[in-house]
Amino acid sequence: MDDEQISIELTPDEALVLSDWLERVQMTDLRSLVDDEAVWAPVHRLAGTLDKALPGILAADYAERLEAARCRLRPSADGDEHPQRAQPRD
């Protein structure tokens, strides 16, 4: 296996929502769903990277920021899957 790294780009909203979800996953007993403990290494690494990259994660208004990000990422009523998702770069 070569040492090439893989980069993933997320919008700030995507990063915030994913970080919160990963935190909840890590605090839940999911042994029955996770059939290979090797999966936890990348989960913990991803969660740690997100935590470091999100300056507002400890802000007093974190819950409000999180809910606003969730609202922006939810599908809109007109069927647009991700109304605030950044468009891919060419």
Accessible surface in RSA format (square Angstrom, percent):
REM  Atomic radii and reference values for relative SASA: ProtOr
REM  Chains: A
REM  Algorithm: Lee & Richards
REM  Probe-radius: 1.40
REM  Slices: 20
REM RES _ NUM      All-atoms   Total-Side   Main-Chain    Non-polar    All polar
REM                ABS   REL    ABS   REL    ABS   REL    ABS   REL    ABS   REL
RES MET A   1   236.19 122.3 150.44  99.6  85.75 204.2 130.83 111.2 105.36 139.6
RES ASP A   2   108.99  76.3  86.13  85.7  22.86  54.1  45.45 107.0  63.54  63.4
RES ASP A   3   134.41  94.2 113.49 113.0  20.92  49.5  43.73 102.9  90.68  90.4
RES GLU A   4   141.93  81.5 110.92  83.9  31.01  73.8  44.12  85.3  97.80  79.9
RES GLN A   5   128.40  71.8 107.63  78.7  20.77  49.5  56.07 119.3  72.33  54.9
RES ILE A   6   152.30  86.7 122.22  91.0  30.09  72.5 124.43  89.6  27.87  75.6
RES SER A   7   104.15  88.0  72.61  96.9  31.53  72.6  41.35  88.1  62.79  88.0
RES ILE A   8   124.15  70.6  91.62  68.3  32.53  78.4  95.08  68.5  29.07  78.9
RES GLU A   9   133.72  76.8 104.65  79.2  29.07  69.2  55.88 108.1  77.83  63.5
RES LEU A  10    67.78  37.7  35.11  25.1  32.67  82.1  38.39  27.0  29.39  79.1
RES THR A  11    26.14  18.6  21.14  21.4   5.00  11.9  24.13  32.4   2.00   3.0
RES PRO A  12   108.77  79.3 102.25  93.2   6.52  23.7 106.99  88.3   1.78  11.0
RES ASP A  13    23.95  16.8  23.27  23.2   0.69   1.6   4.97  11.7  18.98  18.9
RES GLU A  14    24.32  14.0  21.07  15.9   3.25   7.7  14.58  28.2   9.73   7.9
RES ALA A  15    10.44   9.6  10.44  16.1   0.00   0.0  10.44  14.7   0.00   0.0
RES LEU A  16    19.60  10.9  19.60  14.0   0.00   0.0  19.60  13.8   0.00   0.0
RES VAL A  17    38.51  25.3  37.91  34.3   0.60   1.4  37.98  33.0   0.53   1.4
RES LEU A  18    52.89  29.5  50.34  36.0   2.56   6.4  52.71  37.0   0.18   0.5
RES SER A  19     3.20   2.7   1.38   1.8   1.82   4.2   0.14   0.3   3.06   4.3
RES ASP A  20    19.38  13.6  17.65  17.6   1.73   4.1   1.77   4.2  17.61  17.6
RES TRP A  21   125.59  50.4 125.59  60.8   0.00   0.0  98.80  52.7  26.79  43.5
RES LEU A  22     7.40   4.1   7.40   5.3   0.00   0.0   7.40   5.2   0.00   0.0
RES GLU A  23    75.35  43.3  75.02  56.8   0.33   0.8  38.68  74.8  36.67  29.9
RES ARG A  24   122.85  51.6 118.90  60.6   3.95   9.4  66.49  90.9  56.36  34.2
RES VAL A  25    21.32  14.0  19.61  17.8   1.71   4.1  21.21  18.4   0.10   0.3
RES GLN A  26    46.78  26.2  20.09  14.7  26.69  63.6   6.24  13.3  40.55  30.8
RES MET A  27   144.97  75.1 109.19  72.3  35.78  85.2  85.49  72.7  59.48  78.8
RES THR A  28    73.63  52.4  59.51  60.3  14.12  33.6  45.50  61.1  28.13  42.5
RES ASP A  29   102.31  71.7  71.49  71.2  30.82  72.9  39.32  92.6  62.98  62.8
RES LEU A  30    34.80  19.4  32.29  23.1   2.51   6.3  32.50  22.8   2.30   6.2
RES ARG A  31   187.28  78.6 172.38  87.9  14.90  35.5  71.66  97.9 115.62  70.1
RES SER A  32   113.22  95.7  68.85  91.9  44.37 102.2  58.81 125.2  54.41  76.2
RES LEU A  33   138.27  77.0 109.13  78.1  29.14  73.2 111.44  78.3  26.82  72.2
RES VAL A  34    30.59  20.1  17.49  15.8  13.10  31.6  20.71  18.0   9.88  26.8
RES ASP A  35   148.57 104.1 107.13 106.6  41.45  98.0  49.42 116.3  99.15  98.9
RES ASP A  36    83.66  58.6  78.83  78.5   4.83  11.4  28.12  66.2  55.54  55.4
RES GLU A  37   140.84  80.9 129.42  97.9  11.42  27.2  47.15  91.2  93.69  76.5
RES ALA A  38    67.78  62.3  50.58  78.1  17.20  39.1  61.70  86.9   6.08  16.1
RES VAL A  39    66.14  43.5  59.71  54.1   6.44  15.5  65.00  56.5   1.15   3.1
RES TRP A  40    46.46  18.6  46.46  22.5   0.00   0.0  37.73  20.1   8.73  14.2
RES ALA A  41    72.06  66.3  55.84  86.2  16.22  36.9  65.47  92.2   6.59  17.5
RES PRO A  42    77.50  56.5  70.09  63.9   7.41  26.9  74.90  61.8   2.60  16.2
RES VAL A  43    27.60  18.2  26.52  24.0   1.08   2.6  27.60  24.0   0.00   0.0
RES HIS A  44    92.90  50.8  84.67  58.9   8.23  21.0  62.70  64.6  30.20  35.1
RES ARG A  45   163.69  68.7 152.58  77.8  11.12  26.5  61.42  83.9 102.28  62.0
RES LEU A  46    63.05  35.1  59.32  42.4   3.72   9.4  62.65  44.0   0.39   1.1
RES ALA A  47     7.17   6.6   7.06  10.9   0.11   0.3   7.17  10.1   0.00   0.0
RES GLY A  48    26.73  33.0   0.00   N/A  26.73  33.0  26.14  71.7   0.59   1.3
RES THR A  49    78.56  55.9  74.49  75.5   4.07   9.7  57.72  77.5  20.84  31.5
RES LEU A  50    11.68   6.5  11.68   8.4   0.00   0.0  11.68   8.2   0.00   0.0
RES ASP A  51    56.93  39.9  49.24  49.0   7.69  18.2  18.53  43.6  38.40  38.3
RES LYS A  52   183.84  89.7 147.01  90.2  36.83  87.7  98.34  88.5  85.50  91.1
RES ALA A  53    68.18  62.7  39.88  61.5  28.30  64.4  50.69  71.4  17.49  46.3
RES LEU A  54    19.90  11.1  17.80  12.7   2.10   5.3  17.88  12.6   2.03   5.5
RES PRO A  55   133.14  97.0  96.49  88.0  36.64 133.2 109.53  90.4  23.60 146.7
RES GLY A  56    11.63  14.3   0.00   N/A  11.63  14.3   9.08  24.9   2.56   5.7
RES ILE A  57    42.74  24.3  34.39  25.6   8.35  20.1  34.39  24.8   8.35  22.7
RES LEU A  58   167.28  93.2 136.72  97.8  30.57  76.8 141.77  99.6  25.51  68.7
RES ALA A  59    31.74  29.2  12.91  19.9  18.83  42.8  24.04  33.9   7.70  20.4
RES ALA A  60   117.24 107.8  69.18 106.8  48.06 109.3  82.16 115.7  35.08  92.9
RES ASP A  61    61.78  43.3  59.66  59.4   2.12   5.0  28.53  67.1  33.25  33.2
RES TYR A  62    47.63  22.2  47.63  27.1   0.00   0.0  42.98  32.3   4.65   5.7
RES ALA A  63    68.14  62.6  59.69  92.1   8.45  19.2  61.84  87.1   6.30  16.7
RES GLU A  64   113.81  65.3 104.84  79.3   8.97  21.4  64.12 124.0  49.69  40.6
RES ARG A  65   106.63  44.8 101.01  51.5   5.62  13.4  35.21  48.1  71.43  43.3
RES LEU A  66    12.37   6.9  12.37   8.8   0.00   0.0  12.37   8.7   0.00   0.0
RES GLU A  67    75.38  43.3  75.12  56.8   0.26   0.6  48.37  93.6  27.01  22.1
RES ALA A  68    39.76  36.6  31.52  48.6   8.25  18.8  38.78  54.6   0.98   2.6
RES ALA A  69     0.02   0.0   0.02   0.0   0.00   0.0   0.02   0.0   0.00   0.0
RES ARG A  70    63.12  26.5  60.81  31.0   2.31   5.5  13.35  18.2  49.77  30.2
RES CYS A  71    71.28  53.9  55.25  61.6  16.03  37.7  24.99  63.3  46.29  49.9
RES ARG A  72   101.03  42.4  95.75  48.8   5.29  12.6  45.50  62.2  55.53  33.7
RES LEU A  73    27.99  15.6  23.42  16.8   4.57  11.5  23.60  16.6   4.39  11.8
RES ARG A  74   116.67  49.0 112.40  57.3   4.27  10.2  55.46  75.8  61.21  37.1
RES PRO A  75    96.35  70.2  77.17  70.3  19.18  69.7  77.17  63.7  19.18 119.2
RES SER A  76    39.80  33.6  23.37  31.2  16.43  37.8  32.47  69.2   7.33  10.3
RES ALA A  77   119.67 110.0  70.00 108.0  49.66 113.0  83.57 117.7  36.09  95.6
RES ASP A  78   125.25  87.7  83.51  83.1  41.74  98.7  50.81 119.6  74.44  74.2
RES GLY A  79    57.08  70.4   0.00   N/A  57.08  70.4  36.31  99.6  20.78  46.5
RES ASP A  80    69.85  48.9  60.66  60.4   9.19  21.7  21.72  51.1  48.13  48.0
RES GLU A  81   122.89  70.6 119.91  90.7   2.98   7.1  42.52  82.2  80.37  65.6
RES HIS A  82    67.25  36.8  57.35  39.9   9.91  25.3  41.60  42.9  25.65  29.9
RES PRO A  83    50.89  37.1  24.88  22.7  26.01  94.6  25.08  20.7  25.82 160.4
RES GLN A  84   105.37  58.9  82.74  60.5  22.62  53.9   9.58  20.4  95.78  72.6
RES ARG A  85   110.44  46.4 102.56  52.3   7.88  18.8  31.89  43.6  78.55  47.6
RES ALA A  86    63.79  58.6  45.80  70.7  17.99  40.9  55.72  78.5   8.07  21.4
RES GLN A  87   146.82  82.1 128.64  94.0  18.18  43.3  59.37 126.4  87.45  66.3
RES PRO A  88   118.25  86.2  92.09  83.9  26.17  95.1 103.65  85.6  14.61  90.8
RES ARG A  89   199.87  83.9 166.79  85.0  33.08  78.8  73.90 101.0 125.97  76.3
RES ASP A  90   194.30 136.1 120.09 119.5  74.21 175.5  71.63 168.6 122.67 122.3
END  Absolute sums over single chains surface
CHAIN  1 A     7484.1       6019.9       1464.2       4298.0       3186.1
END  Absolute sums over all chains
TOTAL          7484.1       6019.9       1464.2       4298.0       3186.1
